[in-house]
Amino acid sequence: ILQFSTLPAFSRFAENNGEKFRAVLERTLGVLFLASVPLALGGIILGTQIMTLIFGAPYAAGGLAFKILVATLMFDYPAMVLSSAVFAYNHQRSLIISSAIAGVANIALDLALIPSFGIAGSAVATLIAQGLSNLYLWRIMKKLNDFHVVRHLKNVLAAGAFMGAV
């Protein structure tokens, strides 16, 4: 919902007002990290218990894969907004390259990791592939509009620490 609601603002500011674009992007990414980091940490800490609660004891073995895959929230949430931001700058080719990076990396890593590590290897492959794809998107967006998110992460780190402690 946040991705689609920011696209009109991104489109309006991309060509005329880089400073407003940057402000909207930074605030949006801050909100997304505020949601994704505590959710991911909660899933990582309680993954096996969540699997057991929802699906029953026979599925507890999937807890490790769940824990690894829930970490992708920290990549996926911001990536959706970064994709909209890159799209607003009319750089659709970068989105295709990002998808290709994710696809090729995921296939290659699956082939390398699944034989030795099974489903956990596939989850790690997905996490790494998404990380690589999103690093590419991040780099492209930094070239288009030099935004900064780290300074907005104090509350995110506090929320993550609180979630982990609880």
C-alpha positions in Angstrom: 0.0 0.0 0.0 2.8 2.4 0.9 4.6 1.6 -2.4 1.6 2.5 -4.5 0.7 5.6 -2.4 4.2 7.0 -2.8 4.5 6.5 -6.6 2.4 9.7 -7.5 4.6 11.8 -5.2 7.8 10.3 -6.6 6.6 10.9 -10.2 5.7 14.5 -9.4 9.0 15.3 -7.7 11.4 13.2 -9.8 11.8 15.7 -12.6 11.1 19.0 -10.8 12.1 18.8 -7.2 14.9 16.5 -6.2 14.9 17.7 -2.6 11.2 16.9 -2.0 11.7 13.6 -3.7 14.6 12.8 -1.4 12.6 13.8 1.7 9.6 11.6 0.7 11.9 8.7 -0.1 13.9 9.0 3.2 10.7 9.2 5.3 9.1 6.3 3.5 12.2 4.1 3.9 12.4 5.1 7.5 8.8 4.0 8.1 9.4 0.7 6.2 12.5 -0.1 8.2 10.6 0.7 11.4 8.1 -2.0 10.4 10.4 -4.5 8.8 13.2 -4.7 11.3 11.1 -5.6 14.4 9.0 -8.0 12.3 12.0 -9.7 10.9 13.7 -9.9 14.3 10.6 -11.3 15.9 10.3 -13.9 13.2 14.0 -14.8 13.5 13.7 -15.2 17.2 10.3 -17.0 17.3 10.3 -18.7 13.9 10.1 -22.3 15.1 7.4 -21.5 17.6 5.4 -19.6 15.0 5.6 -22.6 12.6 4.5 -25.0 15.4 1.7 -22.7 16.5 0.2 -22.2 13.0 0.9 -25.5 11.4 1.5 -27.9 14.2 4.5 -29.9 15.6 5.2 -31.8 12.4 6.2 -28.5 10.7 8.6 -27.3 13.4 11.5 -28.6 11.2 10.6 -25.8 8.8 11.4 -23.2 11.5 15.0 -22.6 10.4 13.9 -21.9 6.8 11.2 -19.6 8.1 13.7 -17.7 10.2 16.0 -17.2 7.3 13.2 -16.2 4.9 11.6 -13.8 7.4 14.9 -11.9 7.3 14.1 -11.0 3.7 11.5 -8.6 5.0 14.3 -6.1 5.7 15.2 -6.2 2.0 11.8 -6.6 0.5 9.9 -3.7 2.1 12.5 -1.1 1.1 13.0 -2.7 -2.3 9.3 -2.1 -3.3 9.6 1.6 -2.6 13.1 1.8 -4.2 11.6 0.2 -7.3 8.9 2.8 -7.4 11.5 5.5 -7.0 13.6 4.2 -9.8 10.5 3.8 -12.0 9.6 7.5 -11.3 13.0 8.5 -12.7 12.1 6.4 -15.8 14.9 3.9 -15.3 12.9 0.7 -16.0 16.0 -0.9 -17.5 17.5 -0.9 -14.0 14.5 -2.7 -12.6 15.0 -5.4 -15.3 18.6 -5.8 -14.4 17.7 -6.0 -10.7 15.3 -8.8 -11.4 17.9 -10.6 -13.5 20.4 -10.3 -10.7 18.0 -11.8 -8.3 16.9 -14.6 -10.7 20.4 -15.7 -11.8 21.8 -15.4 -8.2 18.9 -17.4 -6.8 19.3 -20.2 -9.4 23.1 -20.4 -9.0 23.0 -20.4 -5.2 20.1 -22.9 -5.1 22.1 -25.3 -7.3 25.1 -24.8 -5.0 23.4 -24.9 -1.6 20.4 -27.2 -1.8 22.4 -30.4 -2.2 24.3 -29.8 1.0 21.8 -27.8 3.1 18.3 -28.6 1.7 15.5 -26.2 2.4 17.7 -24.0 4.6 20.2 -23.7 1.7 17.4 -22.6 -0.6 16.3 -20.0 2.0 19.9 -18.7 2.3 20.1 -18.5 -1.5 16.9 -16.5 -1.6 18.1 -14.1 1.1 21.5 -13.6 -0.6 19.9 -13.1 -4.1 17.4 -10.6 -2.8 20.2 -8.8 -0.9 22.3 -8.5 -4.1 19.3 -7.3 -6.2 18.4 -4.7 -3.6 22.0 -3.5 -3.2 21.9 -2.9 -7.0 18.6 -1.0 -6.7 20.0 1.0 -3.7 23.1 1.9 -5.7 21.1 3.0 -8.8 18.8 5.2 -6.6 21.8 6.8 -4.9 23.1 7.8 -8.3 19.7 9.2 -9.3 19.1 11.1 -6.0 21.6 10.9 -3.2 19.3 10.0 -0.3 20.3 9.1 3.2 18.5 6.7 5.5 21.0 5.9 8.2 20.3 9.0 10.2 16.7 8.0 10.4 17.4 4.5 11.8 17.8 5.4 15.5 14.1 4.7 16.2 14.3 1.6 14.1 17.2 0.2 16.0 15.4 1.0 19.3 12.3 -0.7 18.1 14.3 -3.7 16.9 16.1 -4.0 20.3 12.8 -3.7 22.1 11.2 -6.4 19.9 14.2 -8.7 20.4 14.1 -8.2 24.2 10.3 -8.8 24.4 
